[in-house]
Amino acid sequence: MSQRTNDNEPTGHPADTDEGDPPETGPAPAASDAGHDAPEADEHDAPEPDHHDAPEPDERVAAVRRRGAAGRRWRAARITGCAALLAVALTGGAIAAGAARDGAPAAAAATGTVSPALLNGGDLDASVAALQAHLRSQPRDVGGWATLGLAYVEQARTKGDPSRYPQAEQALEHALRLAPDDDQALAGRAALAAARHDFKGALAYADRALEQNPYSERALSSRIDALVELGRYDQASKAADTADTRRPGVPVFTRYAYVHELRGEVGAARRVLERALSSATSPGDVAYVASQLGQLAWNQGDDKTALTCYGRALAADDTYLPALEGRARAQAASGDLAGAVKGMELVVSRYPLPGPLVELGELYEARGAEGDRARARDQYALVDAWIALARANGVDADLDTALAAADHGNKSDALRAARAEWARRHTVHTADALAWALHMGGRDREALPYARRATATGYRNASFLYHRGTIELATGHREEGRALLAEALKLNPGFSPLGARRARTALEAAK
């Protein structure tokens, strides 16, 4: 998924007064990852943070329970009645760093995993309507406006509808006019900026929120997300340590695991996620963390474990879209193409973001039945439509453009978008996207340094290895290229419906 220049500024700001009607929700436009999704969580005051090493996993679990009890006592005194209107929708975990992560064609997409409890669109829509009604009678409720803004962000993600982002901006800006230093509203702005893939903005807002409340779980999590998506991995690791000390819990654990994974520390990432799953109590949290474990297993080519994890996630919540998407991908890798197509069609019908759309198109191409080529083209066209809608609503969609267009669209557009994204942030994902766009444009020597940079952290990603191996071969490094292609196929033989097939063909031709 998921991610980048904004062709149009978002429009529609609330009147510059203390009162006003909350923006109404409307029907989602017909459009087809979101990047790195920003977190959902609540915030509370707490004693000054301890300045010691992060606790061991067993200690973290106990700390979660202690912090949770303290947080419940604090919230009873602080949160206004309107926040309770979203209690059901806002009690799950948080957005995973790198949303569709690496199984989907778009990154950070890091993009498109969202808080599990918020994926039940009916509950969220009803809660939004209740909040709107509440704010009409209590228009000076800062917490209500902040909560409504975050709810709009979640609606945008869960429905694949970027037109919700301007509504979120209106609500959050209204909260900040009422209370410029409100930590909930500032953390909400961080979440909105991250959802739009403005990670510098997300970092700035998260820092401002933490100045007001150093224990804001949402701000702590957004700060990790922003640093990861800006390619500042050492700082992200320190931020994860800080967050783990101050607010240990499912949102922080999953980010902690992703930082480990980016370093190639797969075992450590798995252990953290397993501890997170052991501390999960709600169905939403179970679905969320089990899906992260499934994604980690799938990235390492362990389809059986991945399917088991996704099955556990869906047993907790049979509507949880990241689990449905991950299961379809694992089914394809394990040879169940029919099940994969059916599953991904369901995901796309509910969640039409670039990652699932490209994945479904490639599944159609891999199946090769009558009419499948046209069906695939339709999915790729929907990606273009989603990108146009995203840009019109303030979302930086260059990484989505680069990844989709390099393989399935205009190569010049792919390269232009990849260069624009690299100018903003230097991550392993943007390095890989730029390398592949350069390769597809016939500029392999220029691509090679970026392909090598994408694999330099130790991050074990079969797509990255395939891309680099292909580029190494194209620049005359036959031994290195063959080794990388073999490594990609060994790591995850089904990493892509089409990419894995092409990797095998290239490896055979290079013998």
C-alpha positions in Angstrom: 0.0 0.0 0.0 1.0 1.8 2.0 2.6 6.3 -0.8 3.2 11.1 -2.7 2.9 14.5 -3.9 -0.3 16.3 -3.2 -1.8 17.7 -6.4 -4.5 19.6 -4.6 -4.7 21.1 -1.1 -7.6 19.8 1.0 -10.6 22.1 1.1 -13.3 22.8 3.6 -12.3 24.2 6.9 -14.7 25.0 9.7 -15.6 28.6 10.4 -13.1 30.4 12.5 -15.4 30.4 15.6 -15.6 28.5 18.8 -18.9 26.8 17.7 -19.9 25.0 14.6 -21.7 21.9 13.4 -19.6 18.8 13.1 -18.8 17.8 9.5 -21.4 15.3 8.3 -20.4 11.9 6.9 -21.5 11.3 3.4 -21.5 8.4 1.0 -18.0 7.2 0.1 -17.1 8.1 -3.5 -16.7 5.2 -6.0 -13.0 4.7 -5.9 -10.6 2.0 -5.7 -2.6 1.2 1.5 -2.1 3.1 3.0 0.8 3.9 4.2 1.9 3.8 7.3 -1.1 3.9 9.3 -1.2 6.0 12.4 -2.2 4.6 15.7 -5.4 4.5 17.7 -5.1 4.7 21.5 -6.1 6.7 24.5 -3.9 9.0 26.5 -3.6 9.8 30.2 -1.5 11.6 32.7 1.1 9.7 34.5 4.2 10.2 36.7 7.4 11.3 35.2 8.8 8.6 32.9 11.4 6.2 34.3 14.7 6.4 32.7 15.8 2.8 32.6 16.1 0.1 30.1 12.9 -1.3 28.6 11.5 -4.2 30.6 11.7 -7.8 29.5 8.6 -9.2 27.8 7.2 -10.8 30.9 7.6 -7.6 32.8 5.9 -5.7 30.0 2.8 -7.9 30.2 2.5 -7.1 34.0 3.2 -3.4 33.2 0.3 -3.4 30.7 -2.1 -4.5 33.4 -0.8 -1.9 35.9 -0.9 0.9 33.4 -4.3 -0.2 32.2 -5.7 0.0 35.7 -4.2 3.5 36.3 -5.4 4.6 32.9 -9.0 3.5 33.7 -9.0 5.5 36.9 -7.6 8.6 35.1 -10.0 8.4 32.2 -13.0 8.2 34.6 -12.0 11.7 35.8 -10.9 13.3 32.5 -12.7 12.0 29.4 -16.0 13.7 28.6 -19.2 11.9 27.8 -18.7 12.1 24.1 -15.6 10.0 24.2 -17.7 7.1 25.5 -19.7 7.2 22.3 -16.6 5.8 20.6 -15.7 3.4 23.5 -16.5 0.3 21.5 -14.8 1.5 18.4 -11.7 2.9 20.0 -10.6 0.1 22.4 -8.6 -2.0 20.0 -4.9 -2.0 19.2 -3.2 0.5 16.8 -2.1 0.8 13.3 0.8 -1.5 12.5 3.9 0.2 11.3 4.1 -0.4 7.6 0.5 -1.3 7.1 0.3 -3.7 4.3 4.0 -4.0 5.0 5.8 -6.1 2.5 3.3 -8.7 1.4 1.4 -6.0 -0.6 2.9 -4.3 -3.6 2.9 -1.0 -1.8 4.9 -0.2 1.3 4.0 1.5 4.5 2.0 0.9 3.4 4.0 0.4 5.2 0.8 1.1 4.4 -2.9 -0.2 5.2 -3.4 -2.1 8.5 -5.7 -0.3 10.9 -6.9 -0.7 14.4 -8.8 -4.0 14.5 -11.9 -2.8 16.4 -12.3 0.1 14.0 -12.6 -2.2 11.0 -16.2 -3.0 12.0 -17.5 -0.2 9.8 -21.0 -0.3 11.1 -20.0 0.3 14.7 -17.7 3.1 13.7 -20.3 4.8 11.4 -22.8 4.7 14.2 -20.4 6.1 16.7 -19.5 8.9 14.3 -23.2 9.8 13.9 -23.6 9.8 17.7 -20.6 12.1 18.1 -21.9 14.5 15.5 -25.3 14.7 17.3 -23.5 15.2 20.6 -21.3 18.0 19.2 -24.3 19.9 17.9 -25.5 20.3 21.5 -22.0 20.6 23.0 -20.0 22.4 20.4 -17.2 23.4 22.8 -16.3 19.8 23.7 -12.7 19.7 22.8 -12.3 16.0 23.4 -15.4 15.3 21.3 -13.9 17.2 18.3 -10.6 15.4 18.7 -12.3 12.0 18.9 -14.4 12.8 15.9 -11.4 13.8 13.9 -9.6 10.6 14.6 -12.8 8.6 13.8 -12.9 10.3 10.3 -9.2 9.2 9.8 -10.2 5.7 10.6 -13.2 5.8 8.3 -10.9 7.0 5.5 -8.6 4.0 6.0 -11.2 1.3 6.6 -13.3 2.4 3.6 -10.3 3.2 1.3 -11.9 6.7 1.1 -9.4 9.6 1.3 -12.2 12.2 1.0 -12.7 11.7 4.8 -9.3 13.3 5.5 -10.5 16.9 5.0 -13.3 16.2 7.4 -10.8 14.9 9.9 -8.7 18.0 9.4 -11.7 20.3 10.0 -12.7 18.5 13.3 -9.1 18.5 14.6 -8.4 22.1 13.7 -11.7 23.0 15.5 -10.5 21.2 18.6 -7.2 23.1 18.5 -8.9 26.4 18.1 -10.8 25.7 21.3 -7.7 24.4 23.1 -4.4 24.9 21.2 -2.4 22.7 23.5 -4.8 19.8 23.8 -2.8 16.6 23.6 -5.6 14.5 22.2 -6.1 16.9 19.3 -2.4 17.2 18.7 -2.0 13.4 18.7 -5.0 13.3 16.3 -3.2 15.7 13.9 -0.2 13.4 14.1 -2.4 10.5 13.1 -3.9 12.5 10.2 -0.5 13.6 8.9 0.7 10.0 9.0 -2.4 8.7 7.2 -1.7 11.3 4.5 2.0 10.1 4.4 3.2 13.5 5.7 5.7 11.9 8.1 7.6 15.1 8.9 4.3 16.6 9.9 3.4 13.5 11.9 6.6 13.7 13.9 6.2 17.4 14.6 2.6 17.0 15.9 3.6 13.9 17.9 6.4 15.8 19.6 4.0 18.7 20.4 1.5 16.2 21.9 4.2 14.6 24.0 5.2 18.0 25.4 1.7 18.2 26.8 1.4 14.5 27.8 4.6 12.4 27.8 2.5 9.3 28.2 0.2 9.8 25.2 0.0 6.3 23.7 -1.2 7.6 20.4 1.6 10.2 20.2 4.3 7.8 21.3 3.2 5.3 18.6 2.9 8.0 15.9 6.4 9.1 16.7 7.8 5.6 16.1 5.8 5.4 12.9 7.0 8.7 11.6 10.7 7.9 12.4 10.4 4.5 10.7 8.8 6.1 7.6 11.4 8.8 7.5 14.2 6.1 7.5 15.6 7.2 10.8 15.8 3.7 12.1 18.2 4.2 15.0 16.0 7.0 16.3 12.9 4.8 15.8 14.5 2.1 17.9 15.1 4.6 20.7 11.6 5.9 20.4 10.3 2.3 20.7 12.3 1.8 23.8 10.9 5.0 25.3 7.3 4.1 24.4 7.8 0.6 25.7 8.9 2.0 29.1 6.2 4.6 29.3 3.2 2.8 27.8 3.7 -0.9 27.2 0.8 -2.4 25.4 -0.3 -3.9 22.1 0.2 -0.7 20.0 3.8 -0.3 21.2 4.6 -4.0 21.1 3.7 -4.3 17.5 5.9 -1.3 16.6 8.7 -2.7 18.7 8.5 -5.9 16.7 8.6 -4.1 13.3 11.7 -2.2 14.3 13.3 -5.5 15.1 12.1 -6.9 11.8 13.6 -4.0 9.8 17.0 -5.0 11.3 16.6 -8.6 10.3 16.0 -9.7 13.9 13.1 -11.9 13.0 13.3 -14.1 16.1 13.1 -11.1 18.4 10.2 -9.7 16.4 8.3 -12.9 16.7 8.9 -13.1 20.5 7.6 -9.6 21.0 4.5 -10.3 19.0 3.9 -13.6 20.9 4.1 -11.6 24.1 1.7 -9.1 22.7 -0.7 -11.8 21.8 -0.5 -13.2 25.3 -1.5 -9.8 26.7 -4.3 -9.3 24.2 -7.7 -9.5 25.9 -10.2 -8.1 23.4 -11.2 -9.9 20.1 -9.9 -6.9 18.3 -6.5 -7.0 19.8 -6.3 -10.8 19.2 -7.1 -10.3 15.6 -4.7 -7.5 15.2 -1.7 -9.2 16.8 -2.4 -12.6 15.3 -2.4 -11.0 11.9 0.9 -9.4 12.5 2.3 -12.8 13.5 0.8 -14.2 10.3 2.5 -11.4 8.2 5.8 -12.1 9.8 5.5 -15.8 9.1 4.5 -15.2 5.5 7.4 -12.9 5.0 9.7 -15.7 5.9 7.9 -18.2 3.6 6.2 -20.1 6.4 2.8 -20.3 4.8 1.4 -23.0 7.1 2.1 -20.9 10.2 0.8 -17.8 8.5 -2.5 -19.5 7.7 -2.7 -20.7 11.3 -2.2 -17.2 12.6 -4.7 -15.7 10.2 -7.1 -18.4 11.2 -6.8 -17.4 14.8 -7.3 -13.7 13.9 -10.4 -14.5 12.0 -11.7 -16.7 14.8 -11.6 -13.6 16.9 -13.0 -11.3 14.3 -14.2 -12.9 11.0 -14.5 -9.5 9.4 -10.9 -8.3 10.1 -9.7 -7.3 6.6 -5.9 -7.5 7.2 -6.4 -11.1 8.2 -8.6 -11.8 5.1 -6.0 -10.1 2.9 -3.1 -12.0 4.5 -4.9 -15.3 4.3 -5.5 -14.8 0.6 -1.8 -14.1 0.0 -0.8 -17.1 2.0 -3.3 -19.3 0.1 -1.8 -18.1 -3.2 1.7 -18.9 -2.0 0.6 -22.4 -0.8 -1.0 -23.2 -4.2 -4.7 -22.5 -3.5 -5.1 -19.9 -6.3 -8.9 -20.3 -6.3 -9.2 -19.5 -2.6 -6.7 -16.7 -2.9 -8.7 -15.0 -5.7 -12.0 -15.4 -3.9 -10.5 -14.0 -0.7 -8.8 -11.0 -2.4 -12.0 -10.2 -4.3 -13.8 -9.9 -0.9 -11.0 -7.7 0.5 -11.1 -5.4 -2.6 -14.9 -5.1 -2.4 -14.6 -3.7 1.1 -11.1 -2.1 1.1 -10.2 -0.9 -2.4 -6.6 0.3 -1.7 -3.6 0.0 -4.1 -2.0 -3.0 -2.4 -5.0 -5.3 -2.5 -6.0 -4.1 -6.0 -2.6 -4.8 -7.5 -2.5 -8.2 -5.7 -5.8 -9.1 -7.1 -4.8 -8.0 -10.6 -1.7 -10.2 -10.4 -3.7 -13.1 -9.1 -5.9 -12.8 -12.2 -2.9 -12.7 -14.4 -1.4 -15.8 -12.7 -4.7 -17.7 -13.0 -5.0 -16.9 -16.7 -8.6 -17.9 -17.2 -10.7 -16.4 -20.0 -11.3 -12.7 -19.3 -8.6 -12.6 -16.5 -6.3 -10.3 -18.4 -9.1 -7.7 -18.7 -10.0 -8.2 -15.1 -6.4 -7.5 -14.1 -6.4 -4.3 -16.2 -9.5 -3.2 -14.4 -7.8 -3.6 -11.0 -4.8 -1.6 -12.2 -7.0 1.1 -13.5 -8.7 1.3 -10.1 -5.3 1.9 -8.6 -4.9 5.0 -10.8 -8.4 6.2 -9.7 -7.6 5.7 -6.0 -4.3 7.6 -6.4 -6.0 10.5 -8.1 -8.6 10.7 -5.3 -6.0 10.4 -2.6 -4.0 13.3 -4.1 -7.1 15.4 -4.4 -7.6 15.0 -0.6 -4.1 15.8 0.5 -2.6 12.3 0.5 1.0 11.9 -0.7 0.6 9.0 -3.1 4.0 8.9 -4.9 5.1 5.6 -3.4 1.8 3.9 -4.4 2.3 5.4 -7.9 5.9 4.2 -8.2 5.2 0.7 -7.1 2.0 0.2 -9.2 3.2 2.0 -12.3 6.6 0.3 -12.5 5.1 -3.1 -13.1 1.6 -2.2 -14.4 1.6 1.3 -15.7 3.5 4.2 -17.2 7.3 3.7 -16.5 8.0 7.5 -16.7 5.3 8.1 -14.1 6.8 5.4 -11.9 10.2 7.0 -12.0 9.0 10.5 -11.5 7.0 9.4 -8.4 9.8 7.3 -7.0 12.3 10.2 -7.3 9.8 12.6 -5.6 9.4 10.1 -2.8 13.1 9.6 -2.3 13.6 13.4 -2.1 11.3 13.4 0.9 12.5 10.3 2.8 15.2 7.7 2.6 13.7 4.3 3.8 14.4 0.8 2.6 11.0 0.9 0.9 11.6 4.1 -1.0 15.1 2.8 -2.0 13.6 -0.4 -3.3 10.9 1.5 -5.2 13.3 3.9 -6.8 15.7 1.1 -7.8 12.9 -0.9 -9.4 11.5 2.2 -11.2 15.0 2.9 -12.6 15.4 -0.7 -13.7 12.0 -0.7 -15.5 13.1 2.5 -17.2 16.3 0.8 -18.4 18.7 2.6 -16.0 20.2 -0.3 -14.2 23.6 1.2 -13.3 21.8 4.1 -11.6 19.4 1.6 -9.9 22.1 -0.6 -8.4 23.1 1.6 -5.4 19.5 2.0 -4.4 18.8 -1.7 -4.7 21.8 -2.4 -2.4 20.7 0.2 0.0 17.3 -1.3 0.3 18.8 -4.6 1.6 21.5 -3.0 3.7 19.7 -3.1 7.1 19.4 -6.8 7.1 15.6 -6.6 6.4 14.6 -10.0 5.1 12.2 -9.2 2.2 11.9 -11.5 -0.8 10.7 -8.8 -3.1 13.7 -6.6 -2.3 16.0 -9.5 -3.0 14.3 -10.3 -6.2 14.6 -6.7 -7.4 18.2 -6.4 -6.4 19.1 -9.8 -8.0 17.5 -8.7 -11.2 19.4 -5.5 -11.2 22.7 -7.2 -10.3 22.2 -9.5 -13.3 21.4 -6.6 -15.6 24.6 -4.8 -14.6 26.8 -7.9 -15.2 27.1 -9.2 -11.7 26.0 -12.6 -12.5 27.1 -14.5 -9.5 25.7 -12.0 -7.1 22.4 -11.8 -9.1 21.9 -15.5 -9.1 22.6 -15.8 -5.4 20.1 -13.1 -4.6 17.3 -14.6 -6.8 17.9 -17.9 -5.2 17.8 -16.4 -1.7 14.5 -14.6 -2.5 12.9 -17.9 -3.6 14.3 -19.7 -0.7 13.1 -17.1 1.8 9.6 -16.9 0.4 8.8 -19.0 -2.7 5.4 -17.3 -3.1 6.3 -13.7 -2.4 4.4 -12.4 -5.4 2.0 -14.1 -7.9 4.0 -12.8 -10.8 7.4 -11.8 -9.3 8.2 -15.3 -8.0 7.5 -16.8 -11.5 9.8 -14.2 -13.1 12.5 -14.8 -10.5 12.5 -18.5 -11.3 12.7 -17.7 -15.0 15.6 -15.2 -14.6 17.5 -17.7 -12.3 17.1 -20.5 -14.8 18.3 -18.2 -17.7 21.3 -17.1 -15.7 22.7 -20.6 -15.2 
